[in-house]
Each structure stands twice: as structure tokens, then as C-alpha cells.
Amino acid sequence: MWDATLLTKVMLAFTIILSAFPIYYMIVIATRTNSDAVDVPPPLLPGGNLGENIVRVLNDPDAQFVTGLTNSAIVAVSVTVSVVIISTMAGFAFARLRFRGNRVLLLAVLLTMMVPIQQMGVVPLYRVMVELEWTGQLKAVILPYLLNAFGVFLMTQYTEQAVPGELVEAARVDGASTLRIWWNIVLPAVRPGMAVLGINTFMITWNDFMWPLIVLAGNPTVQVAIRNLNAQHSTDYVMIFTGTTLSVLPLIIVFLVFGRQIIGGLMEGAVKA
């Protein structure tokens, strides 16, 4: 008879295998030819064409894959840095500073989360970009996303839990300015929350497809470049899977770099909950 611990391990192992298999199969197809990709039964072991497929993807003139990677890196890093810094400062203000209209402003921020801005705002936002003559330029993708209501809400909640109000008051009594309190006390305390918000923002921005497709004609991000890898009259599975494999590498690198902070933040939140 299986005990609970062994059953839990088996279920965890099954879940991990089930979750990782799509990524593994994507890499397998990226190492093979188009004829292998449509074989029945499908191949389950890597082939020897990975280098050739990568060269094809990087040199495809229609996809502009290298340009897409560069553009996505610029957009994702700019948006992530901006969202994390602004959300941390706003979260500190809403959580620990007392000023008139504090709760009303926070409620206004929360209300914006209930409106599907991305769907309802595409047409007016595109008209604004046309009027500003920003279409085809990266700032048309970066500027609308420099502030994130969810990020402000998340960092407000995290600051309320991680930074005691008494500590802030003690720092004020010692003569510390608001900016110095934010830099020396708040930032070290909310670093796990910043890591969680940062990786979430980076992933969403990196994977964004619709808005860059609309506003960046001829100057693609990586997701649009993957769409352009598809052949005009047939589906080139190998090119698409190879491009997708290359596109997820930056996400894996970011997760490995900030993984400890992310897990720490999640565990800390679970303990406090």
C-alpha cells in the first residue's frame, strides 16, 4: 500500500514531466527536418539539424529574427525597469505615507484593473500614435506600458506586509528624508516582491504579440518575427519551432538569474498568508 509521501512524489514527478514535455518536444522538432516533423508516430529524440535550422532562422530576410530579438530585448528591459521602479515608489507612497486622497487614489488605480484596456484602447491608442507619427518606432510599444496598475497594487500590498510603519516613523524621527527611507529601508525589504513583479512584467512584455503587430509594421518584435517565419503557402514547422526555442532562451536566463528572489518572494508570501 502506498503511503502519502510516495504518492505525493509520484504525482509531482508526473506533473513535472507533463509540464516539461511541450518544451522538450519543441526542442526535438527544432533539431530535425520538416519531413521528420510530420512523421507518424512523431519523433521523440533530438536530431542533428539544430545548427542548420538556427542559421536558416537567423538569415531569413522576411522574418528579420535578429531585429525582432533586439527590439524585444529593448522593449522588455525598458518596460520592466520602469514598471518595477514606479510601482515600488507608488506602493511605498500608498502603504506608508499619509496624504490627503491616499485611499481615493489607490481605489482609482484598482478600478483601472477592471477595465480591459488592451482591448478597448487599441483603436484610440493607435490613432494617437498615428497623430504623433510614432508608428514603426519602439517608443510606440514602450511608452504606453511604463506604468502598470497591477504592479502598483502588488507593491502596495507587499510594502504593507514587509515594511513596519514603526520603522518608517523611527527613520523620520532620526531625520531621514522620504527618498532616503525608500532607498535604504523600503527597497531592501521589498526586493523579493520586486523580483516577482519584474519577471512577470518581462514575460508579458516579451510575449506581447497584438500591439507590436499593429503598430510596428516592418520593425518586428520577436513574437511577430516568429509569425513571419511561416512559409507563404505551407507551414514550416521546423522554422517556427526553432524560432520559438530561441525566443524562450532569454526568459529562461532571466528566471535563472532572479529565481532565488522569486522563490523567496513566493515562499515569504505563503508564510505570511
Residue frames as qw, qx, qy, qz and C-alpha x, y, z in Angstrom:
[[0.000, 0.887, 0.462, 0.000, 0.00, 0.00, 0.00],
 [0.421, 0.477, -0.025, 0.771, 1.43, 3.41, -0.99],
 [0.309, -0.589, -0.434, 0.608, 1.98, 5.94, 1.75],
 [0.184, 0.931, 0.270, -0.162, 1.05, 9.61, 1.29],
 [0.228, -0.756, 0.377, 0.485, 4.67, 10.77, 0.80],
 [0.407, -0.078, 0.776, 0.476, 5.38, 8.32, -2.03],
 [0.335, 0.670, 0.652, 0.118, 2.07, 9.15, -3.71],
 [0.016, 0.941, 0.056, -0.333, 2.86, 12.87, -3.49],
 [0.299, -0.548, 0.571, 0.534, 6.30, 12.32, -5.08],
 [0.413, 0.237, 0.800, 0.364, 4.78, 10.28, -7.91],
 [0.231, 0.846, 0.480, -0.035, 2.18, 12.97, -8.59],
 [0.114, -0.874, 0.180, 0.436, 4.82, 15.71, -8.53],
 [0.378, -0.288, 0.711, 0.518, 7.04, 13.75, -10.93],
 [0.371, 0.500, 0.744, 0.241, 4.09, 13.15, -13.28],
 [0.110, 0.935, 0.266, -0.208, 3.15, 16.86, -13.16],
 [0.231, -0.720, 0.399, 0.519, 6.74, 17.94, -13.91],
 [0.395, -0.014, 0.787, 0.474, 7.03, 15.53, -16.86],
 [0.292, 0.694, 0.651, 0.095, 3.64, 16.61, -18.22],
 [0.005, 0.946, 0.084, -0.314, 4.56, 20.32, -17.91],
 [0.261, -0.649, 0.512, 0.499, 8.04, 19.97, -19.40],
 [0.632, 0.188, 0.703, 0.267, 7.10, 17.71, -22.33],
 [0.448, 0.850, 0.276, 0.015, 5.84, 20.50, -24.68],
 [0.054, -0.910, 0.362, 0.194, 9.14, 22.36, -24.24],
 [0.532, -0.332, 0.735, 0.256, 11.13, 19.16, -24.80],
 [0.629, 0.451, 0.614, 0.156, 9.13, 18.31, -27.94],
 [0.275, 0.954, 0.020, -0.119, 9.62, 21.86, -29.26],
 [0.215, -0.745, 0.581, 0.246, 13.40, 21.41, -28.91],
 [0.638, 0.003, 0.747, 0.187, 13.23, 17.95, -30.55],
 [0.565, 0.708, 0.415, 0.082, 11.46, 19.35, -33.64],
 [0.064, 0.961, -0.203, -0.175, 13.94, 22.26, -33.74],
 [0.349, -0.559, 0.706, 0.259, 16.72, 19.71, -34.26],
 [0.579, 0.189, 0.779, 0.151, 15.03, 17.84, -37.13],
 [0.028, -0.002, 0.553, 0.833, 13.78, 18.34, -40.70],
 [0.525, 0.066, 0.018, -0.849, 10.28, 19.21, -41.92],
 [0.689, 0.036, -0.642, -0.335, 9.67, 15.62, -43.06],
 [0.347, -0.033, -0.829, 0.438, 10.57, 14.38, -39.55],
 [0.195, 0.007, 0.385, -0.902, 8.13, 16.89, -38.02],
 [0.686, 0.082, -0.083, -0.718, 5.13, 15.33, -39.79],
 [0.368, 0.166, -0.913, -0.050, 6.15, 11.68, -39.28],
 [0.764, -0.315, 0.127, -0.548, 3.70, 9.28, -37.63],
 [0.484, -0.781, -0.341, 0.200, 4.49, 8.33, -34.92],
 [0.110, 0.959, -0.154, 0.211, 6.24, 11.63, -34.11],
 [0.656, 0.294, -0.493, 0.490, 9.98, 11.57, -33.27],
 [0.599, -0.783, -0.155, -0.066, 10.80, 11.76, -29.57],
 [0.728, -0.393, 0.109, 0.551, 14.59, 12.02, -29.72],
 [0.060, 0.858, -0.166, -0.483, 16.68, 15.02, -30.92],
 [0.832, 0.484, 0.157, 0.220, 18.12, 15.00, -34.45],
 [0.646, -0.262, 0.144, 0.703, 21.25, 16.61, -35.87],
 [0.327, 0.585, 0.388, 0.633, 19.91, 19.66, -37.74],
 [0.286, -0.824, -0.355, 0.336, 19.82, 22.23, -34.94],
 [0.351, -0.464, 0.207, 0.787, 22.75, 24.32, -36.20],
 [0.163, 0.206, 0.644, 0.719, 21.44, 24.38, -39.77],
 [0.124, -0.735, -0.647, -0.163, 17.93, 25.35, -38.59],
 [0.322, -0.752, -0.199, 0.540, 19.26, 28.17, -36.41],
 [0.281, -0.230, 0.396, 0.843, 21.23, 29.58, -39.37],
 [0.044, 0.454, 0.709, 0.538, 18.07, 29.45, -41.53],
 [0.227, -0.814, -0.521, 0.123, 16.04, 31.27, -38.87],
 [0.351, -0.666, -0.011, 0.658, 18.64, 33.98, -38.27],
 [0.204, -0.218, 0.501, 0.812, 19.17, 34.58, -42.01],
 [0.221, 0.598, 0.751, 0.173, 15.51, 34.60, -43.10],
 [0.151, 0.118, 0.102, 0.976, 15.06, 38.04, -44.75],
 [0.360, -0.524, -0.477, -0.607, 11.26, 38.08, -44.33],
 [0.640, -0.569, -0.501, 0.125, 11.27, 37.25, -40.60],
 [0.115, 0.726, -0.285, 0.616, 14.01, 39.73, -39.52],
 [0.792, -0.440, -0.419, 0.057, 14.55, 37.49, -36.49],
 [0.571, -0.050, -0.302, 0.762, 17.71, 39.20, -35.19],
 [0.080, -0.365, -0.039, -0.927, 15.96, 42.57, -35.40],
 [0.651, -0.504, -0.377, -0.424, 13.00, 41.05, -33.55],
 [0.757, -0.307, -0.433, 0.382, 15.22, 39.72, -30.74],
 [0.352, 0.095, -0.185, 0.913, 16.95, 43.09, -30.37],
 [0.287, -0.433, -0.186, -0.834, 13.67, 45.04, -30.38],
 [0.731, -0.490, -0.433, -0.195, 12.05, 42.70, -27.84],
 [0.661, -0.186, -0.401, 0.606, 15.09, 42.98, -25.54],
 [0.125, 0.212, -0.079, 0.966, 14.97, 46.81, -25.67],
 [0.482, -0.446, -0.282, -0.699, 11.21, 46.94, -25.10],
 [0.778, -0.403, -0.482, -0.010, 11.07, 44.28, -22.36],
 [0.572, -0.119, -0.381, 0.716, 14.01, 45.69, -20.36],
 [0.004, -0.275, 0.010, -0.961, 12.76, 49.30, -20.62],
 [0.585, -0.456, -0.322, -0.588, 9.20, 48.43, -19.59],
 [0.779, -0.325, -0.506, 0.180, 10.31, 46.09, -16.78],
 [0.435, -0.007, -0.338, 0.834, 12.73, 48.59, -15.20],
 [0.186, -0.313, -0.065, -0.929, 10.13, 51.37, -15.41],
 [0.680, -0.429, -0.420, -0.422, 7.26, 49.29, -14.01],
 [0.727, -0.265, -0.515, 0.369, 9.32, 47.93, -11.11],
 [0.304, 0.038, -0.272, 0.912, 10.69, 51.35, -10.05],
 [0.308, -0.308, -0.133, -0.890, 7.41, 53.27, -10.42],
 [0.721, -0.389, -0.499, -0.284, 5.37, 50.50, -8.76],
 [0.635, -0.198, -0.524, 0.531, 7.79, 50.31, -5.82],
 [0.108, 0.087, -0.189, 0.972, 7.69, 54.07, -5.27],
 [0.484, -0.313, -0.267, -0.772, 3.91, 54.24, -5.63],
 [0.735, -0.314, -0.601, -0.021, 3.47, 51.19, -3.37],
 [0.446, -0.119, -0.476, 0.749, 5.57, 52.87, -0.67],
 [0.132, -0.172, 0.015, -0.976, 3.53, 56.08, -1.00],
 [0.630, -0.319, -0.393, -0.589, 0.17, 54.30, -0.76],
 [0.765, -0.260, -0.578, 0.116, 1.24, 51.94, 2.03],
 [0.615, -0.352, -0.383, 0.593, 3.29, 54.12, 4.36],
 [0.144, 0.069, -0.015, 0.987, 2.84, 57.83, 3.50],
 [0.039, 0.660, 0.687, -0.301, -0.14, 59.73, 4.83],
 [0.023, -0.134, 0.216, 0.967, -1.54, 62.39, 2.50],
 [0.509, 0.376, 0.334, -0.699, -4.99, 63.65, 1.52],
 [0.731, 0.456, -0.187, -0.471, -6.73, 61.43, -1.02],
 [0.141, -0.440, 0.885, 0.065, -4.46, 58.42, -0.39],
 [0.453, 0.151, 0.867, -0.144, -7.21, 55.80, -0.42],
 [0.567, 0.679, 0.221, -0.411, -9.20, 57.52, -3.18],
 [0.302, 0.709, -0.551, -0.320, -6.18, 57.49, -5.50],
 [0.200, -0.244, 0.949, 0.020, -5.47, 53.83, -4.67],
 [0.556, 0.398, 0.663, -0.305, -9.12, 52.98, -5.42],
 [0.501, 0.748, -0.115, -0.421, -8.83, 54.80, -8.75],
 [0.090, 0.540, -0.809, -0.214, -5.77, 52.68, -9.60],
 [0.361, 0.027, 0.922, -0.140, -7.64, 49.49, -8.69],
 [0.589, 0.566, 0.368, -0.445, -10.63, 50.50, -10.83],
 [0.378, 0.674, -0.472, -0.424, -8.40, 50.71, -13.93],
 [0.135, -0.262, 0.953, 0.069, -7.65, 46.99, -13.44],
 [0.491, 0.343, 0.737, -0.312, -11.32, 46.20, -14.00],
 [0.545, 0.727, 0.009, -0.417, -11.39, 47.73, -17.48],
 [0.834, 0.100, 0.409, 0.355, -9.93, 45.66, -20.38],
 [0.002, -0.826, 0.186, 0.532, -7.67, 48.49, -21.53],
 [0.301, -0.297, 0.740, 0.522, -5.80, 46.38, -24.09],
 [0.289, 0.426, 0.812, 0.274, -8.99, 45.51, -25.99],
 [0.094, 0.879, 0.450, -0.129, -10.90, 48.78, -25.57],
 [0.167, -0.863, 0.124, 0.460, -7.93, 51.10, -26.02],
 [0.648, 0.000, 0.534, 0.543, -6.35, 49.72, -29.19],
 [0.373, 0.700, 0.449, 0.411, -8.16, 51.96, -31.67],
 [0.102, -0.992, -0.045, -0.056, -7.79, 55.29, -29.79],
 [0.594, -0.620, 0.352, 0.372, -4.21, 54.43, -28.84],
 [0.645, 0.191, 0.509, 0.538, -3.36, 53.65, -32.47],
 [0.230, 0.873, 0.302, 0.307, -4.90, 56.97, -33.58],
 [0.362, -0.909, 0.136, 0.158, -2.73, 58.76, -31.00],
 [0.670, -0.316, 0.473, 0.477, 0.38, 57.00, -32.31],
 [0.519, 0.531, 0.471, 0.477, -0.52, 57.96, -35.89],
 [0.005, -0.980, -0.145, -0.138, -1.03, 61.61, -34.88],
 [0.469, -0.796, 0.313, 0.221, 2.34, 61.59, -33.10],
 [0.651, 0.640, -0.402, -0.070, 3.95, 59.84, -36.12],
 [0.375, -0.559, 0.720, -0.170, 5.35, 57.14, -33.80],
 [0.950, 0.153, 0.187, -0.196, 4.14, 54.11, -35.80],
 [0.831, 0.447, -0.239, 0.231, 7.02, 51.80, -36.66],
 [0.179, 0.625, -0.526, 0.548, 9.08, 53.11, -33.72],
 [0.510, -0.129, -0.796, 0.300, 9.80, 51.24, -30.48],
 [0.045, -0.009, 0.447, -0.893, 8.60, 54.11, -28.28],
 [0.594, -0.129, -0.273, -0.746, 5.07, 53.36, -29.54],
 [0.781, -0.178, -0.596, -0.057, 5.35, 50.00, -27.74],
 [0.475, -0.001, -0.585, 0.658, 7.35, 51.17, -24.71],
 [0.076, -0.214, 0.221, -0.949, 5.62, 54.37, -23.55],
 [0.635, -0.339, -0.256, -0.645, 2.03, 53.04, -23.14],
 [0.870, -0.263, -0.416, -0.009, 3.26, 50.31, -20.76],
 [0.323, 0.450, -0.513, 0.655, 5.67, 52.21, -18.50],
 [0.336, -0.232, 0.534, -0.741, 3.11, 52.17, -15.66],
 [0.462, -0.138, -0.846, -0.227, 1.18, 49.10, -14.51],
 [0.551, -0.497, 0.065, -0.667, -1.84, 49.24, -12.16],
 [0.937, -0.219, -0.269, -0.037, -1.36, 45.63, -11.05],
 [0.640, 0.227, -0.397, 0.618, 2.26, 46.40, -10.18],
 [0.127, -0.485, 0.250, -0.828, 1.20, 49.36, -8.01],
 [0.792, -0.391, -0.061, -0.465, -1.39, 47.21, -6.23],
 [0.913, -0.022, -0.353, 0.202, 1.08, 44.33, -5.72],
 [0.480, 0.275, -0.397, 0.732, 3.83, 46.54, -4.31],
 [0.370, -0.527, 0.136, -0.753, 1.36, 48.38, -2.07],
 [0.904, -0.328, -0.127, -0.243, 0.29, 45.09, -0.51],
 [0.845, 0.098, -0.334, 0.405, 3.87, 43.83, -0.27],
 [0.208, 0.475, -0.324, 0.792, 5.14, 47.05, 1.32],
 [0.587, -0.538, 0.060, -0.602, 2.37, 46.98, 3.93],
 [0.961, -0.245, -0.122, -0.030, 3.50, 43.48, 4.95],
 [0.826, 0.163, -0.199, 0.502, 7.27, 43.86, 4.65],
 [0.278, 0.359, -0.225, 0.862, 7.88, 47.38, 5.99],
 [0.317, -0.607, -0.650, 0.331, 6.55, 48.12, 9.52],
 [0.030, 0.885, 0.221, 0.408, 5.08, 51.58, 9.92],
 [0.581, -0.794, 0.023, 0.175, 7.02, 52.00, 13.20],
 [0.722, -0.120, 0.270, 0.626, 10.30, 51.57, 11.30],
 [0.314, 0.618, 0.324, 0.644, 9.38, 54.35, 8.90],
 [0.303, -0.915, -0.150, -0.219, 8.36, 56.65, 11.75],
 [0.726, -0.562, 0.108, 0.382, 11.62, 55.91, 13.60],
 [0.612, 0.178, 0.298, 0.710, 13.60, 56.81, 10.49],
 [0.064, 0.808, 0.271, 0.518, 11.69, 60.10, 10.21],
 [0.538, -0.839, -0.054, 0.056, 12.46, 60.90, 13.86],
 [0.722, -0.328, 0.241, 0.559, 16.15, 60.35, 13.05],
 [0.053, 0.739, -0.170, -0.649, 15.85, 62.95, 10.28],
 [0.382, 0.007, 0.783, 0.491, 15.79, 60.68, 7.20],
 [0.372, 0.304, -0.203, -0.853, 14.10, 62.12, 4.10],
 [0.833, 0.243, 0.282, -0.409, 11.33, 60.26, 2.24],
 [0.703, 0.584, -0.392, -0.108, 13.68, 59.38, -0.62],
 [0.102, 0.519, -0.806, 0.264, 16.31, 58.05, 1.78],
 [0.619, -0.088, 0.635, -0.454, 13.72, 55.93, 3.62],
 [0.859, 0.407, 0.026, -0.310, 12.61, 54.48, 0.28],
 [0.562, 0.625, -0.540, 0.045, 16.17, 53.75, -0.79],
 [0.095, 0.463, -0.794, 0.383, 17.69, 52.47, 2.48],
 [0.421, -0.057, 0.737, -0.525, 14.68, 50.80, 4.15],
 [0.759, 0.336, 0.228, -0.509, 11.94, 50.01, 1.66],
 [0.618, 0.554, -0.490, -0.266, 13.96, 48.72, -1.29],
 [0.120, 0.348, -0.918, 0.149, 15.92, 46.03, 0.65],
 [0.441, 0.049, 0.731, -0.519, 12.71, 44.85, 2.35],
 [0.717, 0.456, 0.268, -0.453, 10.59, 44.52, -0.81],
 [0.070, 0.541, -0.716, -0.437, 13.30, 43.05, -3.09],
 [0.283, 0.099, 0.950, 0.085, 11.56, 39.62, -3.42],
 [0.400, 0.677, 0.520, -0.333, 8.33, 41.36, -4.45],
 [0.221, 0.767, -0.300, -0.522, 10.24, 43.43, -7.00],
 [0.123, -0.301, 0.886, 0.331, 11.74, 40.23, -8.46],
 [0.362, 0.389, 0.843, -0.085, 8.30, 38.62, -8.82],
 [0.344, 0.812, 0.234, -0.410, 6.87, 41.76, -10.45],
 [0.031, 0.683, -0.529, -0.502, 9.95, 42.09, -12.68],
 [0.202, -0.094, 0.930, 0.292, 9.84, 38.55, -14.10],
 [0.357, 0.571, 0.717, -0.180, 6.07, 38.76, -14.59],
 [0.262, 0.843, 0.015, -0.469, 6.34, 42.09, -16.43],
 [0.063, -0.535, 0.701, 0.466, 9.30, 40.87, -18.52],
 [0.312, 0.133, 0.928, 0.156, 7.43, 37.72, -19.60],
 [0.359, 0.717, 0.539, -0.259, 4.22, 39.59, -20.52],
 [0.176, 0.835, -0.201, -0.480, 6.11, 42.26, -22.47],
 [0.168, -0.398, 0.812, 0.393, 8.37, 39.74, -24.21],
 [0.273, 0.239, 0.922, 0.133, 5.39, 37.61, -25.28],
 [0.343, 0.637, 0.288, -0.627, 3.16, 40.51, -26.37],
 [0.435, 0.157, 0.724, 0.511, 2.05, 39.99, -29.97],
 [0.250, 0.759, 0.594, 0.098, -1.03, 42.02, -30.90],
 [0.042, -0.952, -0.071, 0.295, 0.06, 45.61, -30.19],
 [0.323, -0.534, 0.538, 0.566, 3.57, 45.27, -31.75],
 [0.423, 0.285, 0.766, 0.391, 1.96, 43.60, -34.81],
 [0.191, 0.862, 0.470, 0.006, -0.38, 46.59, -35.21],
 [0.067, -0.983, 0.013, 0.171, 1.94, 49.49, -34.55],
 [0.363, -0.647, 0.550, 0.384, 5.41, 48.23, -35.61],
 [0.835, 0.516, 0.181, -0.053, 4.96, 47.46, -39.30],
 [0.670, 0.649, -0.237, 0.272, 8.32, 46.48, -40.82],
 [0.099, 0.589, -0.608, 0.524, 10.12, 46.68, -37.46],
 [0.788, -0.325, -0.445, -0.274, 9.04, 43.45, -35.67],
 [0.465, -0.571, 0.591, -0.329, 9.47, 42.19, -32.15],
 [0.060, -0.293, 0.950, 0.087, 10.44, 38.55, -31.71],
 [0.483, 0.296, 0.760, -0.317, 6.85, 37.25, -31.49],
 [0.568, 0.702, 0.035, -0.428, 5.96, 38.96, -34.78],
 [0.179, 0.617, -0.718, -0.268, 9.20, 37.62, -36.30],
 [0.333, -0.048, 0.938, -0.082, 8.16, 34.06, -35.36],
 [0.589, 0.555, 0.455, -0.371, 4.85, 34.62, -37.16],
 [0.423, 0.770, -0.297, -0.374, 6.83, 35.77, -40.21],
 [0.214, -0.420, 0.867, 0.162, 8.84, 32.50, -40.20],
 [0.656, 0.307, 0.664, -0.187, 5.81, 30.65, -41.53],
 [0.245, -0.021, 0.673, 0.697, 6.05, 29.95, -45.24],
 [0.350, 0.170, -0.098, -0.916, 3.54, 31.66, -47.53],
 [0.706, 0.072, -0.432, -0.556, 1.91, 28.52, -48.96],
 [0.811, -0.151, -0.563, 0.043, 2.79, 25.89, -46.32],
 [0.569, -0.796, 0.127, -0.166, 3.61, 25.61, -42.63],
 [0.566, 0.486, -0.567, 0.348, 7.35, 25.40, -41.94],
 [0.770, -0.602, -0.194, -0.083, 7.20, 23.64, -38.56],
 [0.795, -0.089, -0.169, 0.575, 10.96, 23.41, -38.13],
 [0.244, 0.449, -0.032, 0.859, 11.49, 27.16, -38.66],
 [0.460, -0.670, -0.130, -0.568, 8.66, 28.03, -36.24],
 [0.859, -0.475, -0.178, 0.075, 9.82, 25.61, -33.54],
 [0.692, 0.078, -0.143, 0.703, 13.45, 26.71, -33.89],
 [0.037, 0.553, 0.009, 0.832, 12.47, 30.38, -33.66],
 [0.641, -0.647, -0.158, -0.383, 10.30, 29.67, -30.64],
 [0.867, -0.259, -0.223, 0.362, 13.16, 27.78, -28.97],
 [0.465, 0.252, -0.112, 0.841, 15.48, 30.76, -29.50],
 [0.205, -0.626, -0.119, -0.743, 12.81, 33.16, -28.23],
 [0.744, -0.612, -0.209, -0.170, 12.34, 31.39, -24.87],
 [0.740, 0.077, -0.347, 0.571, 16.08, 31.36, -24.05],
 [0.073, 0.449, -0.237, 0.858, 16.07, 34.96, -22.67],
 [0.663, -0.511, -0.079, -0.542, 13.09, 34.07, -20.45],
 [0.919, -0.205, -0.296, 0.162, 14.95, 31.06, -19.06],
 [0.525, 0.267, -0.310, 0.746, 18.07, 33.19, -18.43],
 [0.234, -0.530, 0.113, -0.807, 16.04, 35.85, -16.60],
 [0.828, -0.435, -0.158, -0.318, 14.33, 33.20, -14.48],
 [0.855, -0.041, -0.334, 0.394, 17.67, 31.56, -13.59],
 [0.298, 0.392, -0.267, 0.828, 19.20, 34.93, -12.62],
 [0.329, -0.363, 0.226, -0.842, 16.28, 36.03, -10.45],
 [0.668, -0.206, -0.680, -0.221, 15.00, 32.55, -9.50],
 [0.429, -0.164, -0.690, 0.560, 16.17, 32.66, -5.88],
 [0.115, 0.047, 0.232, -0.965, 14.50, 36.04, -5.30],
 [0.553, -0.117, -0.415, -0.713, 11.28, 34.88, -6.98],
 [0.650, -0.228, -0.724, 0.013, 11.03, 31.67, -4.93],
 [0.282, -0.115, -0.559, 0.771, 11.92, 33.64, -1.79],
 [0.274, -0.041, 0.014, -0.961, 9.16, 36.12, -2.50],
 [0.655, -0.176, -0.534, -0.505, 6.58, 33.42, -3.15],
 [0.594, -0.189, -0.726, 0.291, 7.57, 31.47, -0.02],
 [0.111, -0.048, -0.420, 0.900, 7.53, 34.63, 2.10],
 [0.453, -0.110, -0.175, -0.867, 4.05, 35.48, 0.82],
 [0.690, -0.192, -0.660, -0.229, 2.84, 31.94, 1.54],
 [0.445, -0.149, -0.679, 0.565, 4.19, 32.04, 5.12],
 [0.085, 0.031, 0.252, -0.964, 2.60, 35.43, 5.79],
 [0.562, -0.162, -0.406, -0.702, -0.69, 34.29, 4.31]]
